Structures are given as structure tokens and as C-alpha cells.
Amino acid sequence: MSLAERDLNVLWHPYTQMKTMDLPVVISKGKGAWLYDEEGNAYLDGISSWWVNSHGHAHPHIAEKVAEQVKKLEHVIFAGFTHPGAVELAERLVGKLPDNQRHIFYSDNGSTAVEVALKMAIQYWDNKGSQRNTIISFENAYHGDTFGAMSVSGRGAFIKPFESMLFDVVFIEPPSAGKEEASLEQLREVLSTKGDSIAGFIYEPLVQGAAGMMMHTVHGLEQLILECQRNEILCIADEVMTGFGRTGKFFASDHLSIRPDIVCMSKGITGGTMALGATSCSSAIYEAFLSDDKSKTLFHGHSYTGNPVACAAANASMDLFDEDATWANIKRIVERHEQFAEKLQSLDGIENIRQVGTILAFDLQTGEETSYFNQDRDRIYKFFMDKKILLRPLGNVIYILPPLCITDSELDLIYNAIEALIGELNG
Ligand SMILES: *Cc1c(COP(=O)(O)O)cnc(C)c1O
């Protein structure tokens, strides 16, 4: 039996209908923006392996720091104990986050970072003697796959079997270009009717990734946050996908003139090397949990909270973010995307060309509604895989979200493949 066959014998893959799944591609190593299979085929990773990879695969600096750490200390309980890497990383994150963010709570992944944020927001009010337990979220939001995170996510097909078990959330339209006032109006309506019961507002700043790289405006989002702040609603920025240089700044929140109360981080936090989540908060939130009354404690934690190896990977990734070369790369990708976006404007059969930082997306006009179940999606995925390029369309949305180390000639391979696809679809 081949390795791929042995895989299908025992494994169950994420977001995958196992009945119709093709044999998986067996990847044995990675370098830079490339993944290599056992036969030596190279695949160009145009989506940073599900939006996690920052500096390229198997980056030598991160690898070295991880190896050093794992030989020194692999793990220690994080209640009552600490270790240098956890402290250093928290200090570095606080230094990069919007300047009201003062405290870091570690967990394992993006969904848990969101769970922690929601529990912070709800218990903040409870600790203050106020029963506020409704959250405001964007339509088509995606905040993860655990129950709390599903609750604040849009009610799409993935969530259907669990819908009756999710807590109530009020959804508002995101402030996409031209919809800013309608979005603000919806928020005002919610606040005027349910204001007293609202604990917080959670949002993916500027880009709703899983929704299909849907983008909204800085000004529109600022207006919503401002309105929430006027009404003492806690604002939770889910930066799990948008953090760590992805939008051209360190955090997407850095594009805004106002600051969130809570920030969720994961994915790029370790450069895409280890699973790690982090939730930061302002002093006001942290202080609402300080009490001689033990019931006001945030009773949340995971076995691997603050794992030293994950922290070492994150610190090594932060070293790379401290280098000018990383930001020069980001700037270059942003400019190359802008040029390609201009070229796309002249092509038929596509629409809604959009970009935030290193993320470039557009829709194929397929006559069908945007959906994960879109028929063309699998065909297009295969088209790119045949060209040894990993792009994973979201329905009829094609997007590029490359490792930040990708070179100009590697970007050209992706751009050319996209042009070839459009040519074929139009032909
Ligand atoms: C991926 C993602 C999550 C969930 O992160 P996991 O590590 O997959 O649990 C949450 N929020 C956003 C915005 C994401 O893109």
C-alpha cells in the first residue's frame, strides 16, 4: 500500500468529504514558498498552507530555535510556573499590538483564541455585576470550529447540524464599500433595541477570510467600533488570519485610528510552525478579573497553554519580523499584487477584484452563487494543481495569500496560471 492509501485507511481529513476524496498529496519537505512530494514534484504554496506560513517552509532560523528549545525544555505546566520564552513573546506581542493591549492569554489555536476572547468579554460584564451575554458579529463571519466560535460565525451550511445548540448572536452587514452607512444603521438599531444585553462585538478586521476574502473599508469599521465604544460594547478584533504582516501592517487593526479591547491571534504567530493561540486584552478588561473573590477568576486553560516549543517558534518568527528585509518583501508583494490587479481589470469573466495588503482576490463570473459547494471549484483547484500551484478557491473566489518570502518570479508563476485559467474559461 502506498502512503497515500495507508492515509485513507486510517485518517479523516478536515473539511473533506472522505467518500470522494482523491488520494492525498504526500509532502515530504518544504523550502521557501515550495512544498515537495516524494517523487520530487514541487508545488508552489500560494495560500501559505491554510494562511499560516509567514517566512517560508522549514525556515532555518525558526528550525534552529525550535530545536534548541526542545532540547532544553519541551513543556511545563503554565499555572504557577512560567518560562523565558513565554515572557519574552508576551512582551514582544504587547510591543507590537495596539498600545492599549497589555496582557496576553495563551491557548492552542485560532478557535481557542476566540473562545478565550468571548469568555473574557462575557465574564468582564458578569464580574461587574451586569448580565450581558449577546454578541454582535458580521454576516458570513468565520471565527473557528469550536462551539463558541461557531456561534459567532455566519449560519452557513457547515454549521447547520449544530444550529439549534448555538447561542444567540446578532448579525450585522459588514461595512463593505458603499455599505458603510447601512452597516452602521444596523448596529445602531441593535444597540437601541438590545443595547443593555450586548457584551461585545467580534469582527475580522478588513478581510473576512473564510467568507471568500470579502473586504470592507477602514472608515466603515472605524465607525462601527466608535459606535460600540460610545455604548461601552467591548470590541474583539479576530486577527487570527489578518495578523503578522498579512495586510501590509503588523495587524489589520493598525490600519485603523481606534483600538480594539481584545485581540485574537494564531495562524502566523509562529510563522506557521507550531500550533499556538493568543488573546490579548486592555488593562480595563484584565482589571475586571482582579479580586479577592476567587469566583471572578478566568477559569480557562489548556494543557499546552504557553508551550515552550510553540513560544520558541513564535519568538523566532518575531526575530524575522524585526528584520527590514521581511517588510521590504511585504511591500514588494503588495505592489506586485496591485500591478496584477490592474491587469485583471482588463480581463473578461471576472469581477470584484479586491486587495488588502498581501491578499489579492476576485470572483469568477460563473452564474452561480458564491459557495463552498460551487461545482467549478474542484475543477479549478485541479487546474492549478496540474500546474503544480497550490491555490484553493473558496467557491468561485480565487485568492492569493502567499508566504511573505515569495519571490517575484514565483509570483509570476501564480499570476500566469491565473491568466491561463481565465483564458481557458473565456475560451
Ligand atoms: C482560521 C481562523 C480561525 C480559526 O483558527 P483555527 O486555528 O483554525 O482554529 C478563527 N478566526 C479566523 C479569522 C480565522 O481565519
The ligand as an ORCA input file, in Angstrom:
! r2SCAN-3c Opt
* xyz 0 1
  C      -8.679     30.215     10.783
  C      -9.433     31.218     11.576
  C      -9.902     30.923     12.865
  C      -9.766     29.554     13.476
  O      -8.446     29.220     13.690
  P      -8.063     27.655     13.877
  O      -6.629     27.691     14.276
  O      -8.279     27.032     12.536
  O      -8.949     27.099     14.920
  C     -10.527     31.923     13.573
  N     -10.695     33.150     13.053
  C     -10.261     33.470     11.819
  C     -10.462     34.851     11.311
  C      -9.637     32.512     11.031
  O      -9.243     32.813      9.791
*
